Amino acid sequence: MRSGSPVLRWSPFQREHGNRAYLCIILRQRHRRATVKLHQYNGRPERDLNRRAHLLSEKKAYMSIPVLEAVALACERDWRLLFEHLDLRLAAGDMVQISGPNGSGKTSLLRLLSGLMQPTSGDVLLDGKPLSEQRSELAHNLLWIGHAAGIKDLLTPVENLSWLCALHQSVASADIWQALEAVGLRGFEDVPCHTLSAGQKRRVALARLYLPGPALWMLDEPFTALDKQGVAQLEAHLAEHCDNGGTVVLTTHHTLSRTPAGYRDLDLGQWAV
């Protein structure tokens, strides 16, 4: 044996059962350790995978609970019945696109769901209770952006957002500036809104979607006046909001190219009288 060569020592198991059996035991142990590492989830070993399945089950159950529910809704406008017997359940993760021809009642339905109108018949339920009994709760849990931008021309984008956000909760000035940058209005934060184009005014209103606030969004024609880049960005943001457990109801004639798993289309033409 050369000087410095390692000395090979046999364990009692090797002497009794042979080196090949000993090697098989070692390989099985290594495989077991590798399997545990392979099935780790957030730093937890495989034995905790049942816990993960339980948490996923709870999340699925939560996302199936209706956030808002419409039961047998009917809407009449100018002595004309637009729709009746309309049922709708909105849960976390849902996106409902209200479609239909002009005058079919798309905006009217959105206003009914937001508590801005009273139905001719039927009920809108929030957490299983009539909306008419808990308007204050809905006001704190719903974000409405109408067909008009809803901003004051004499105020700057920062001032408009500060005022609008105060309806729900105050936000930091830095968050407002960051939201305006997210919608492509960097450099326009402190200019009066009457100097902005129609598309830029729409972006000011949509910047509210990038700020802390309610998870339930009601949007009436949100793509109005946006360019192609703005449309694609808004589609992605709405889908991401739903994927994160938010809820979106919108009216639009625009065909969405990106939708979340909970997307569905509600064609009011099917409910017309």
C-alpha positions as CSV (number, residue, x, y, z in Angstrom):
1,M,0.0,0.0,0.0
2,R,1.3,3.4,-1.0
3,S,1.9,6.0,1.7
4,G,-1.1,8.4,2.1
5,S,-3.6,6.0,0.6
6,P,-6.9,5.8,2.5
7,V,-7.4,2.9,4.7
8,L,-10.6,0.9,3.9
9,R,-12.4,-0.4,6.9
10,W,-15.4,-2.9,6.7
11,S,-18.3,-2.3,9.0
12,P,-19.8,-5.3,11.0
13,F,-22.8,-5.3,8.5
14,Q,-20.4,-5.5,5.5
15,R,-18.5,-8.4,7.1
16,E,-21.7,-10.3,7.8
17,H,-23.8,-9.6,4.7
18,G,-21.3,-8.6,2.1
19,N,-20.4,-5.3,0.4
20,R,-23.2,-5.4,-2.2
21,A,-26.0,-5.6,0.4
22,Y,-24.4,-2.7,2.3
23,L,-24.3,-0.6,-0.9
24,C,-28.0,-1.3,-1.5
25,I,-28.9,0.0,2.0
26,I,-26.8,3.2,1.5
27,L,-28.5,3.8,-1.9
28,R,-32.0,3.4,-0.5
29,Q,-31.2,5.9,2.3
30,R,-29.9,8.4,-0.2
31,H,-33.0,7.9,-2.4
32,R,-35.3,8.5,0.6
33,R,-33.5,11.7,1.5
34,A,-33.7,12.9,-2.1
35,T,-37.4,12.1,-2.2
36,V,-38.1,14.2,0.9
37,K,-36.3,17.1,-0.6
38,L,-38.1,16.7,-3.9
39,H,-41.5,16.9,-2.3
40,Q,-40.8,19.9,-0.1
41,Y,-43.3,22.7,-0.2
42,N,-42.4,26.1,1.2
43,G,-39.7,24.4,3.3
44,R,-42.0,21.7,4.6
45,P,-41.3,18.0,4.0
46,E,-43.6,15.5,2.3
47,R,-45.4,14.6,5.4
48,D,-46.9,18.1,5.4
49,L,-48.4,17.8,2.0
50,N,-51.7,16.8,3.5
51,R,-51.7,20.2,5.2
52,R,-51.1,21.9,1.9
53,A,-54.0,20.0,0.4
54,H,-56.2,21.1,3.3
55,L,-55.2,24.8,2.8
56,L,-55.9,24.5,-0.9
57,S,-59.3,23.0,-0.1
58,E,-60.1,25.9,2.2
59,K,-59.0,28.5,-0.4
60,K,-61.3,26.8,-3.0
61,A,-64.2,26.9,-0.6
62,Y,-63.6,30.5,0.2
63,M,-63.5,31.5,-3.5
64,S,-66.8,29.7,-4.1
65,I,-68.7,31.9,-1.5
66,P,-70.7,34.5,-3.2
67,V,-69.4,38.0,-2.8
68,L,-72.5,39.4,-4.4
69,E,-75.7,37.7,-5.5
70,A,-78.6,38.8,-7.7
71,V,-81.9,36.9,-7.4
72,A,-84.7,37.1,-10.0
73,L,-83.7,40.7,-10.9
74,A,-86.0,42.7,-13.2
75,C,-85.3,46.2,-14.5
76,E,-87.7,48.6,-16.1
77,R,-86.6,51.9,-17.7
78,D,-88.9,54.5,-19.4
79,W,-91.9,52.1,-18.9
80,R,-90.0,49.4,-20.8
81,L,-89.0,46.1,-19.2
82,L,-85.3,45.5,-20.1
83,F,-84.9,42.1,-18.5
84,E,-86.4,39.9,-15.8
85,H,-85.8,36.7,-13.8
86,L,-82.0,37.4,-13.9
87,D,-79.8,35.4,-11.5
88,L,-76.1,36.0,-10.9
89,R,-73.6,34.8,-8.3
90,L,-70.3,36.6,-8.0
91,A,-67.5,34.9,-6.0
92,A,-63.8,35.7,-5.4
93,G,-61.8,35.2,-8.7
94,D,-64.8,35.8,-11.0
95,M,-64.8,38.1,-14.0
96,V,-68.2,38.7,-15.5
97,Q,-68.5,40.5,-18.8
98,I,-71.9,42.0,-19.4
99,S,-72.6,42.1,-23.1
100,G,-75.6,42.8,-25.3
101,P,-76.9,45.3,-27.9
102,N,-77.2,49.0,-27.1
103,G,-80.1,49.7,-24.8
104,S,-80.3,46.1,-23.4
105,G,-79.6,47.3,-19.9
106,K,-75.9,46.7,-19.4
107,T,-75.2,49.8,-17.5
108,S,-78.5,49.5,-15.6
109,L,-77.5,46.0,-14.4
110,L,-74.1,47.3,-13.3
111,R,-75.8,50.1,-11.4
112,L,-78.3,47.7,-9.8
113,L,-75.4,45.5,-8.6
114,S,-73.6,48.6,-7.2
115,G,-76.7,49.8,-5.3
116,L,-77.0,52.9,-7.4
117,M,-80.5,51.9,-8.7
118,Q,-83.4,49.9,-7.2
119,P,-84.6,46.8,-9.1
120,T,-88.2,46.7,-10.4
121,S,-88.3,43.3,-8.7
122,G,-85.8,40.8,-7.2
123,D,-83.0,41.3,-4.7
124,V,-79.3,42.0,-4.7
125,L,-77.6,40.2,-1.7
126,L,-74.3,41.0,0.0
127,D,-73.1,38.2,2.2
128,G,-76.6,36.7,2.0
129,K,-78.4,39.9,3.2
130,P,-80.4,42.4,1.0
131,L,-78.2,45.2,-0.3
132,S,-80.7,47.8,0.7
133,E,-80.0,47.0,4.4
134,Q,-76.2,47.4,4.1
135,R,-75.3,50.1,1.7
136,S,-72.5,51.4,3.8
137,E,-70.8,48.0,3.8
138,L,-71.0,47.8,0.0
139,A,-69.6,51.4,-0.3
140,H,-66.5,50.3,1.6
141,N,-66.1,47.0,-0.4
142,L,-66.8,48.1,-4.0
143,L,-64.9,50.3,-6.5
144,W,-67.0,51.9,-9.2
145,I,-65.6,53.4,-12.4
146,G,-68.3,54.6,-14.7
147,H,-68.4,55.3,-18.4
148,A,-67.3,58.9,-17.7
149,A,-63.8,59.3,-16.2
150,G,-65.3,60.9,-13.1
151,I,-62.4,63.3,-12.5
152,K,-62.3,67.1,-11.9
153,D,-60.7,69.0,-14.8
154,L,-59.3,71.7,-12.5
155,L,-57.5,69.2,-10.2
156,T,-54.3,67.4,-11.0
157,P,-54.2,63.6,-11.3
158,V,-52.6,63.4,-7.9
159,E,-55.3,65.6,-6.4
160,N,-58.1,63.7,-8.1
161,L,-56.8,60.3,-6.9
162,S,-56.3,61.6,-3.3
163,W,-59.9,62.7,-3.2
164,L,-61.3,59.6,-4.8
165,C,-59.3,57.2,-2.6
166,A,-60.5,59.0,0.5
167,L,-63.9,57.6,-0.3
168,H,-62.6,54.2,0.8
169,Q,-59.3,54.6,2.6
170,S,-56.5,57.2,2.5
171,V,-53.3,56.1,0.6
172,A,-49.8,57.4,0.7
173,S,-48.7,60.0,-1.8
174,A,-45.9,57.7,-3.0
175,D,-48.5,55.0,-3.8
176,I,-50.5,57.5,-5.9
177,W,-47.4,58.6,-7.9
178,Q,-46.5,54.9,-8.4
179,A,-50.0,54.2,-9.7
180,L,-49.9,57.0,-12.2
181,E,-46.5,55.7,-13.4
182,A,-48.1,52.3,-13.8
183,V,-50.7,53.7,-16.2
184,G,-48.2,55.7,-18.2
185,L,-48.7,59.1,-16.7
186,R,-45.2,59.8,-15.4
187,G,-44.5,63.5,-15.8
188,F,-48.2,64.4,-15.8
189,E,-48.8,64.0,-12.1
190,D,-49.1,67.7,-11.3
191,V,-50.7,69.2,-14.4
192,P,-54.4,70.2,-14.4
193,C,-56.5,67.4,-15.9
194,H,-58.2,69.8,-18.4
195,T,-54.9,69.8,-20.3
196,L,-54.9,65.9,-20.7
197,S,-56.3,64.0,-23.7
198,A,-59.4,61.8,-23.3
199,G,-57.2,58.7,-23.1
200,Q,-55.0,60.2,-20.5
201,K,-58.1,61.2,-18.4
202,R,-59.3,57.6,-18.6
203,R,-55.9,56.5,-17.4
204,V,-56.2,58.8,-14.4
205,A,-59.4,57.1,-13.4
206,L,-58.0,53.6,-14.0
207,A,-55.0,54.4,-11.8
208,R,-57.4,53.7,-8.9
209,L,-57.1,50.0,-9.8
210,Y,-53.4,50.1,-8.9
211,L,-54.0,51.4,-5.4
212,P,-55.0,49.6,-2.2
213,G,-58.8,49.4,-2.0
214,P,-61.8,47.1,-2.4
215,A,-61.6,43.7,-4.1
216,L,-64.9,44.1,-5.9
217,W,-64.6,46.2,-9.1
218,M,-67.6,47.5,-11.2
219,L,-66.3,48.9,-14.5
220,D,-68.6,50.5,-17.1
221,E,-66.8,50.5,-20.5
222,P,-63.3,50.8,-19.0
223,F,-61.5,50.5,-22.3
224,T,-63.0,53.7,-23.7
225,A,-60.4,56.0,-25.3
226,L,-57.5,53.7,-24.5
227,D,-54.9,52.9,-27.2
228,K,-53.8,49.3,-28.0
229,Q,-51.1,49.3,-25.4
230,G,-53.4,50.6,-22.7
231,V,-56.1,48.0,-23.6
232,A,-53.6,45.1,-23.4
233,Q,-52.2,46.4,-20.0
234,L,-55.7,46.8,-18.6
235,E,-56.7,43.3,-19.7
236,A,-53.6,41.8,-18.0
237,H,-54.3,43.8,-14.8
238,L,-57.9,42.7,-14.6
239,A,-57.0,39.1,-15.1
240,E,-54.3,39.3,-12.5
241,H,-56.7,40.9,-10.0
242,C,-59.1,38.0,-10.4
243,D,-56.3,35.4,-10.2
244,N,-55.4,36.9,-6.8
245,G,-59.0,36.5,-5.5
246,G,-60.6,39.8,-6.7
247,T,-63.9,40.1,-8.5
248,V,-64.6,42.1,-11.6
249,V,-67.9,42.9,-13.4
250,L,-67.5,45.0,-16.5
251,T,-69.5,46.1,-19.5
252,T,-67.7,46.4,-22.8
253,H,-68.2,45.7,-26.5
254,H,-64.5,44.9,-26.7
255,T,-63.5,41.2,-27.1
256,L,-61.2,40.3,-24.3
257,S,-58.0,38.6,-25.5
258,R,-56.9,37.7,-21.9
259,T,-59.3,36.4,-19.3
260,P,-58.9,34.6,-15.9
261,A,-60.1,31.1,-15.1
262,G,-63.2,32.5,-13.5
263,Y,-64.3,34.4,-16.6
264,R,-67.8,34.2,-18.1
265,D,-70.0,36.2,-20.4
266,L,-73.5,37.4,-19.5
267,D,-75.4,38.2,-22.6
268,L,-78.4,40.3,-21.7
269,G,-79.9,39.5,-25.0
270,Q,-80.9,36.2,-23.5
271,W,-82.8,37.9,-20.7
272,A,-84.6,40.5,-22.8
273,V,-88.4,40.6,-22.6
